[in-house]
Amino acid sequence: MAEVVLQHSQDKNGFKNQTIRVGTRKSQLARIQTDSVVQMLKERNPHLCFEIVALSTTGDKILDTALSKIGEKSLFTKELENALERNEVDLVVHSLKDLPTSLPPGFTIGAICKRENPNDAVVFHPKHAGKTLHTLPEKSVIGTSSLRRTAQLKRKFPQLQFRDIRGNLNTRLKKLDEEEDFSAIVLAAAGLRRMGWDSRIGQVLSPTDCLYAVGQGALAVEVRARDQEILNMVSVLHDGETVLCCIAERAFMKHLEGGCSVPIAVNTVLKDFQLYLTGAVYSLDGSESLQETMQASVNCFPQENEDGPSDDIQHVGITAKNVLPSAQVAAEKLGIELAELLLSKGAEHILSVARQLNNA
């Protein structure tokens, strides 16, 4: 990464001869994602210097156990947040789907960048090039580390088998290509596209095939809530539409008390100031499910002198200074109400059984 040399003593945010330290995971994808955020910050702050600090997280170190079995709530974020708390870094770039819906005290998500395609994608073994999940031979083995994907795809493709696969994108693709264990693996389309591996995508799964994970496809910048200069600097990266979609999704998951140990999935669309949120819960084997869609009226553009909560109010851990406060409230309320609807129809029982079986 080429660093930008300081040219001025102080900028409009109040930084004085300062290098901004950016925390990230060590994987190639994490570095690409972080570099993209740093580049956007450099363009807006050409006189500041940005230094990337790469760290290994629990999720990166434990590769022989399914994520849902490890028991840690912050598998890919804890070490980065520890560095943030110790003032070793000034901000951290995450995949939003890795961030729990409740952040540690004193932290906030200061920016959510424009979302990449949030859907899941299928990468096929070279011998199955040109196929889809529908046309794979019966009992073909599909690799995925996600309970959410497994539960949905077992329902949709009962003729296929599913097996856990761990590791970063490079590792999983190598296992697919060089071994005969898997006919295909399912990954986030966003990660493959950011890596420049669009050509490996054999099939993008539509919401009718597989709803995606809360926050999938979006990048989040986590900061110390008290650091107003840093918060002001990163807040310009907020994408209003993405913020509202992700507030609704995170509120939905938080109210269900969900995480990686239970299959919860969403699909969110903002059109003509109407936010449509589809949410679903599944049993581990996909035999039971509940799915509903609700909508709410929102407006993602700021208006002057709007009566509403302070722009420092957090919504499911997100501080969005440039997004209409009333729209954020409406998005959060939508997520909670959809969760309440599913709970009233028996979601708590499905999720409780899923947790028990997963922890057995």
Secondary structure as GFF3:
##gff-version 3
##sequence-region A 1 360
A	DSSP	beta_strand	19	25	.	.	.	ID=ss1
A	DSSP	alpha_helix	28	44	.	.	.	ID=ss2
A	DSSP	beta_strand	49	55	.	.	.	ID=ss3
A	DSSP	alpha_helix	58	61	.	.	.	ID=ss4
A	DSSP	alpha_helix	67	70	.	.	.	ID=ss5
A	DSSP	alpha_helix	78	85	.	.	.	ID=ss6
A	DSSP	beta_strand	91	95	.	.	.	ID=ss7
A	DSSP	three_ten_helix	96	98	.	.	.	ID=ss8
A	DSSP	beta_strand	107	112	.	.	.	ID=ss9
A	DSSP	beta_strand	120	124	.	.	.	ID=ss10
A	DSSP	three_ten_helix	126	128	.	.	.	ID=ss11
A	DSSP	beta_strand	141	143	.	.	.	ID=ss12
A	DSSP	alpha_helix	147	156	.	.	.	ID=ss13
A	DSSP	beta_strand	161	163	.	.	.	ID=ss14
A	DSSP	alpha_helix	169	178	.	.	.	ID=ss15
A	DSSP	beta_strand	184	188	.	.	.	ID=ss16
A	DSSP	alpha_helix	189	194	.	.	.	ID=ss17
A	DSSP	three_ten_helix	198	200	.	.	.	ID=ss18
A	DSSP	beta_strand	203	204	.	.	.	ID=ss19
A	DSSP	beta_strand	219	224	.	.	.	ID=ss20
A	DSSP	alpha_helix	228	235	.	.	.	ID=ss21
A	DSSP	alpha_helix	240	256	.	.	.	ID=ss22
A	DSSP	beta_strand	264	271	.	.	.	ID=ss23
A	DSSP	beta_strand	274	282	.	.	.	ID=ss24
A	DSSP	beta_strand	289	297	.	.	.	ID=ss25
A	DSSP	alpha_helix	325	344	.	.	.	ID=ss26
A	DSSP	alpha_helix	347	359	.	.	.	ID=ss27
###
